[in-house]
Amino acid sequence: MKSRLLAGVVAVLLAIVGAVIVVSYAQGADQRAVSGLDPVGVLVVTKAVPAGSSAETLKAAVALQQLPGTAVAKTALNTLDGSGGKVTSADLVPGEQLLAERLVSPEELKSSGSVPVPAGLQEISFQLEPQRVVGGRVTPGDHVGIFISMPSGGIEAKSDKETVQLSIHKALVTAVQRAPEGAAAKPAPSATDAPAPDPRDVNLPTGSLMVTVAVNDINAGKIVFAAEYASIWLSREPLDAQDSGPRIMIRPDVYK
């Protein structure tokens, strides 16, 4: 009886030891796999970071990870030492390696992202919230449709009616500026040029955007008027987008 009890206890102990060995082996499998591929420490983005964020802000959004040497980019960083005063040149998304070229001086950021102005046109800027700028995803080089919405006075015969019109077609975007992280919306904020958010980033954009477009003198006047006395919405309107001609929308037209 005692021998069978002892044998049972030994069997249980062996089972426990075996289980511990298996778990320990499984937990170390990934580390052994990486160690066989010349692991390299690299900073990896852990949460979304908007363009224009300071290096200090970035510290809370990256973590040092060991990756196989063959999978690490040549310009990947393993420390933020020496990055003081720099800002992110683009929106960063979780999972990407932090590259040296993603950190630039504020002056470099301000001069990036613009495109040449076609002859005969002039540039004009206006500030909008992200939802009015295709979710903040408009970038320099895009063409946009500019909708002007007026609470009244858009039609002389019905001066008390609200109106909306796609008033300017296929305007060339020459620059897009996003307010620095944490900046409050102001009529004339200090902004930094930045590419639009990465489409893989599903986080809602924050802060106002300053959009600059190249238009003729007449359309420039329309934009100034709308910015002062009406409202503006943008659509991304490529050069091959359908153009059904000028149409002023009023309430009865919405349900037609």
LINHURA-V578405 format. One record per backbone hydrogen bond with DSSP energy under -0.5 kcal/mol. CO is the residue of the C=O (numbers start at 0). NH is the residue of the N-H. Records with the same first field share a line. If there is no record, write none. Layout:
BEGIN
CO = NH, NH
END
This chain:
BEGIN
0 = 4
1 = 5
2 = 6
3 = 7
4 = 8
5 = 9
6 = 10
7 = 11
8 = 12
9 = 13
10 = 14
11 = 15
12 = 16
13 = 17
14 = 18
15 = 19
16 = 20
17 = 21
18 = 22
19 = 23
20 = 24
21 = 25
22 = 26
23 = 27
24 = 28
25 = 28, 29
27 = 31
28 = 32
29 = 33
30 = 34
31 = 35
33 = 36
34 = 37
36 = 68
37 = 68
39 = 66
41 = 64
42 = 97
43 = 62
44 = 94
48 = 91
49 = 52
52 = 87
53 = 57
54 = 58
56 = 59
57 = 60
58 = 61
60 = 45, 46
62 = 43, 64
64 = 41, 66
66 = 39
67 = 70
68 = 71
72 = 75
74 = 99
76 = 42
79 = 82
82 = 85
84 = 105
85 = 54
86 = 103
87 = 51
88 = 194
91 = 48
92 = 95
95 = 44
96 = 98
97 = 76
98 = 101
99 = 102
101 = 88, 103
103 = 86
104 = 108
105 = 109
106 = 110
107 = 111
108 = 111
115 = 117
117 = 120
121 = 214
123 = 212
125 = 210
127 = 208
128 = 131
129 = 132, 134, 135
131 = 233
132 = 135, 136, 137
133 = 136
135 = 196
138 = 141
141 = 172
142 = 236
143 = 170
144 = 146, 234
145 = 166, 167
146 = 148, 232
147 = 164
148 = 230
149 = 162
154 = 157
155 = 158
157 = 160
158 = 152
160 = 153
162 = 149
163 = 248
164 = 147, 166
167 = 145
170 = 143
171 = 173, 213
172 = 140
173 = 114
174 = 211
175 = 193
176 = 209
177 = 191
179 = 182
185 = 188
188 = 190
189 = 179
191 = 177
197 = 200
199 = 201
207 = 178
208 = 127, 210
209 = 176
210 = 125
211 = 173, 174
212 = 123, 214
213 = 171
214 = 121
215 = 219
216 = 220
217 = 221
218 = 222
219 = 223
220 = 224
221 = 225
222 = 226
223 = 227
224 = 228
225 = 229
230 = 148
232 = 146
233 = 133
234 = 144, 236
235 = 237
237 = 240
241 = 243
246 = 165, 248
248 = 163
249 = 252, 253
250 = 253, 254
251 = 254
252 = 255
END
